[in-house]
Amino acid sequence: MSLLGVEDHLVDAEVRDRAVGHFRSAGIALPTFAELADPALIAPEVTASLAGVGPDDGDPRNLFRIHWYNDASRTGLAAVPEHVVLPKELTGVDARIVVALGDRFPMIRAHKVLAAYSCLVPRIVTGRFDPTTQRAVWPSTGNYCRGGVAISRILGCRGVAVLPEGMSRERFGWLSRWVASQDDIVTTPGTESNVREIYERCDELALDPTNVIINQFAEFGNHLGHWLCTGRAFGAVFEHLRASDPELRLRAFVSASGSSGTLGAGDHLKEEYGAAVVAVEALECPTMLRNGFGAHNIQGIGDKHIPLIHHVHNTDVVVAVTDRATDQLSVLLSEPAGLAYLADRCGVPEATLAALPSFGLSSICNVLAAVKLAKHLDLGPEDVVMTVATDGAAMYDSERRRITARDFADGFDEAHAAEVFGRWMLGADTSDLLETTTRDRDRIFDLGYYTWVEQRGVAVEDFVVRRDPAFWEGLHGRIAAWDEMIADFNARTGMSSGRGG
């Protein structure tokens, strides 16, 4: 699997040495994965140096903030990853739905920057990417390309974002401010479900050997970064909650599929706590649920194919959520009339309302899927379902204006708030949910053949080996090997102390 980012040995010493020289000149230190999983391991002088760095600065020291322990200001450390426990007044279920807040990450206010780091840095330290001559191409339907552009910029190399033209205007606005050239924003036809069009454009870009395609859907660094860092972060949140209520049980981890990277955290939580892994998709494009296809507006969960890094045979439940729900709930959770209704009529606590700006479209999708799962399993108050708010509402201001004009042309008032809340949140049911059998998992796994073997040229033996749980367990050792190589790389650059910037 030489093209898929799992090498854990030096591939090209000359390329590695050019990268070393580049990083030495720029004063860039690389954090290890162990440090990103546990920021307490970061050297005190590095933490101290961050005091003068803004969380959105293009400063290489912000690499040491690519973790789940940033506080609300994104400049300090939280003892426990920032999260919110949603009350029954909002969800309508007794189970505790715990949402980790991804908008605490630096540069892009989304946890996809961790995925981008996890995909590029192993390539650099193994000598498979030359930051002095090559451009990193980041295919994405959401935040991954923003994370890739941010990582590229602070590492001093060119980053190219490839994404559908129909994504939110806020994404393009952010990219315009961060890319080295506007030519580094490459748009493709369609919206969220048009992943093949992204691949085809990347094939054209790859004809230029200076372009390196870093495909989140196939890079196992994406899976491993989330398996370690996101999985441990969620474990820390659960342990924090269980410290005050020892009877709590972690029943499930819920995440929209997207690239399937975040689902790697579910693998970790299953290993540690026996949690079920729940994959979510749009009902308008029910690929896992029904071999279906279509288009939708739950931005950030590109679909119509099964990512190569999806550990399908470890997926216990598939849930589909309609974008009609996420669209209208995004208005409810942002408009003054909606917030007033939730506070005054439903009794949603102020602390919960204060967290709602952290919920973007895919975040709302994850919460709805967690509600559906809790109802399906008849979970009680001692049961915990964990999920993630990938990014915040600010990334979708233009989408909410469009949705409001379309669905609430005369304005959004209390009556609309009651209707939306009752229909989509309290009315969430257990339809479009599948507890997967072995046959279901085989069916979903086999769907990936058409993308990866027939279209993308992955060797059939490399595709099939992913059925075996031992393959995924064997990947875990790559992280320790990469950390050793990162430490060696920093020593060669003279940055082993972490004093950068």
Buried (B, 14 or more C-beta within 10 A) or exposed (E): BEBBBBBBEBEBEEBBEBBBEBBEEBBBBBBBBBBBBBBEEBBEEBBEBBEEBEBBBBBBBBBBBBBBBBEBEBBEBBEBBBBBBBBBBBBBBBBBBBBBBBBBBBBBBBBBBBBBBBBBBBBBBBBBBBBEEBBBBBBBBBBBBBBBBBBBBBBBBBBBBBBBEBBBBBBBEBBEEBBBEEEBBBBBEBBBBBBBBBBEBBEEBEEEEEBBBBBBBBBBBBBBBBBBBBBBBBBBBBBBBBEEEEEBBBBBBBBBBBBBBBBBBBBBBBBBBEBBBBBBBBBBBBBBBBEBEBBBBBBBBBBBBBBBBBBBBBBBBBBBBBBBBBBBBBBBBBBEBBBBBBBEEBEBBEEBBEBBBBBBBBBBBBBBBBBBBBBBBEBEEBBBBBBBBBBBBEBBEBBBEBBBEEBBEEEBBEEBBBEBBEBBBEEBEBEBBBEBEEEBBBBBBBBBBEBBBEBBEBEEEBBBBBBEEEBBEEBBEBBBBBBEBBBBBBEBBEBBEBBBB
